[in-house]
C-alpha cells in the first residue's frame, strides 16, 4: 500500500499531459541512484530516458571545481581521487569519480528498461554541434525538428553555445554563472592515472550503448 501511495504521489507532482504533449522531468542524480530505475518503472514502463554523458575525467574535474567554489578549503583533487597516491589506487567512493563509471549505472537501468528506450547524448557534441544533438533528441521523442542551428550562438566567454533570445526577450539564454568557470590545474600524471582507470569502463559503456563517444 505504501508503494502504491508513493507512485500516486509522484504522478501527482507531474503536470497534466494533454494529447499531443510530452511531459519531461530532469534530475541528474536519477542515473546514479540505485533505487531510481525500479521507481520510474513502477510509475511508467514506457518512459523514454535521455542521458547526457561527457568524458568522465573532465566531468570529475568539473564536479570538483563546482564543489571547490562552495568550499575553498577542500583538499586537492588528487588527495580526493586517490586512496593512495603512491600506488595510484583510485577512490571510487568519492562521488566525483563514482558518477563517471557509466557502465555500472547503466547495468542497473537495463534491468528494467530496454536499450531502445534510452538516448545517450554526448556532452562534447552539445558544445561542438548543439543543433545536431538536439536533432537526435527531437527524433527520439518523435517531435518535429524545430530547434536548429539558427537557435544557437557560441559564447566565447563561457566557451559553449547559448540559445539566441526569442522575440520579445531582452537577453539570450545561457547556462548560469556556475557553468563555464575555469578549472584548477591538475597534474598531468593525475589525469593520466584517472584515464587509465576509466578506460575499461568506457569501453564497456561503448559496447553496451553501441556508441563510441571518443573519450581517450
N, C-alpha and C positions, 0 to 999 in steps of 0.2 A: 504493500500500500504506500509506503514511504517513497519507493522508487517511482510509483505512478504519480504521486504528488509532485516530485521533483521534475518529471518530464512535463507535466502540465504547466508548472511554474515557469520553466524555461521557455516553453512555447508562448506563454502569455507575455513574456518580455519582448517578443519579436513583433514588429509591425504587421498589420494585416496585409496579406498579399492578394491582390486582385488578379483576375485573368489577364494574362499578358505582361505581368510584372514578375520581377525576381527580387527576393529579399536576400540581402547579403549581410554577413557579420564577420568582423575581423578581430582576431585575438592571436597574436604571435605565439603565446605560450601553449596553445592547443596542440601544436605539432609535437611538443616535447613532454606533454603531460600524459602519464601512463593511463589515467582514467578517462581521458577525453574521447578516444575512439569509441568505446562502448557507450558512452553517454550520448554522443552525437548519433550513433547508430540507433539507439533506443528512441531517439526523437524523430529521425528520418533516415531511412536506409538509402534514399535516392539523392541525398545531399551531394553536390559537387564540391570538390575540395581543391582549392588553389594554394600552392605552397611556393613562396618566394625564397630561393636559396642563393647564397653567394659563397665565394671562396671561404672555407671555414677558418683559414688563418687570418685573412682580412677581417672576417666577421668577429673573431676573438679579440683582435686588436681594437676594433671599433667599439665592441662591448666594454672593454677595459677603459677606453678613452672616455666613454659616456659616464661610467662609474667614477672615474678619476675627477671629473668636473664637479661631482657632487661630494666627493670625499678626497680632498687633496692629499691627505695623509696616507693614502692607500699604498701598500708595498709595491715594489716594482712588478712589471708584467712577468718577468722571468721568475721572480720569487713565488708568484701565484701559480704560474703554469707548470712548474716542476716540483715533484715531490722531493727530488734530489738533483741538484744542479750538476753534480759530478757525473752521475750515471745518465742523466738526461731523461729520467723516468717522468712521464707526463702525469699530472694530477687530473684525472678525469672527474674528480668530484667538484672541481671548480666549474661553475655553470658556464663561464665564457668558453671553456674548452668542450664541455659535455654537449652543449647545444649543437656544435658543428659535426657531431657524429651522426650525420643524417640517415645513414643506412639503418642504424639501430632504431631510430624513431619511426622510420617508415615501416619496418618489420612489424611494429606494434599496430600501426594503422591497417596494414594489409591483412590482419587477422579479421577485420570487419568489413573493409571496403575493397572492391576490385580496383586494379590499377587504372581501369578505364574511367573511373570517377575522379581521377587526380589530374591536375595540370601543374607541372613544375615550371616555374618562371625563373629565368636567370636574372639575378640581381645585377650582374655585369651588363647584360644586354638591356636592362631597363635604363642604364646610363647611356650606352652607345647607340641603342636603337629602341627608344621607348615606344614608338608607334608600332614597330614590328611585334614587340612583346604584347602590347595592348591588343593588337590584331588577333594574336593567338588566344588571348583571354576572351575576347568577344566571340570568336569562333567556338570556343569551348562551351560558352554559356548559351550558344545558339542565338546570338544577337547580331544585328546588322553592324557592319564596321563603320561606326560613326566617329570614333576617336581615331584621328590620323596624324600624319606628320605636321599638318598645319596647326595642330593644337599645342605643340611643344616648342620651346626655345631653350638653348643651352645657357645656363647661368655660370659665367666664368668665375665669379666669386665663390660660389658654393661648389662648383665642379660637377654639377649634374643638371639634368633637364628640369624645367619648371613648366607648368601649364600657362599658356597665354591667357590673359584676362578675358573673360567673357564680356560681351557687350553690356554696358551699364555698370561694370565693375571698375573701381578705381585702381586696382593693383593686381598683378599676376599672382597665381597660386604657386607658392614654393613650400617645401618642407620647412619646418621650424628651425630655430637657432641651434638646436641640438644636432642638426644634420649638416654635414659638410665641414665640420671643425677639423683642424689639423691633428694628426695622430702623433703621439710622443715617439721619440726614437727608440726602436727596439733593436738590440744587437742582431746582426745578420745570422750568427750561429744559432741564436734562439729561434728565429723564424725558420731556419733550415731544419732544425730538430722537430719543430712543430709540423712542418710539411711532411717530413718522413713519417710522423705519427699518423697523420690524416690520410696519407696516400692509399693504403689498402681499403680504408673505409670509403674513400671517394670512388675507387674502382668498383667496389661492390654497389655503391649507390648508382653509378652509371649503368651497371648491369641490370639492376632492379628496375630502373626507370626507362631504360633504352635510350638514354640521353647523355651525351658527353658534354659536360659543362666546361671542359678545358682547364680545370684547376691543376696547376703544376704540382 
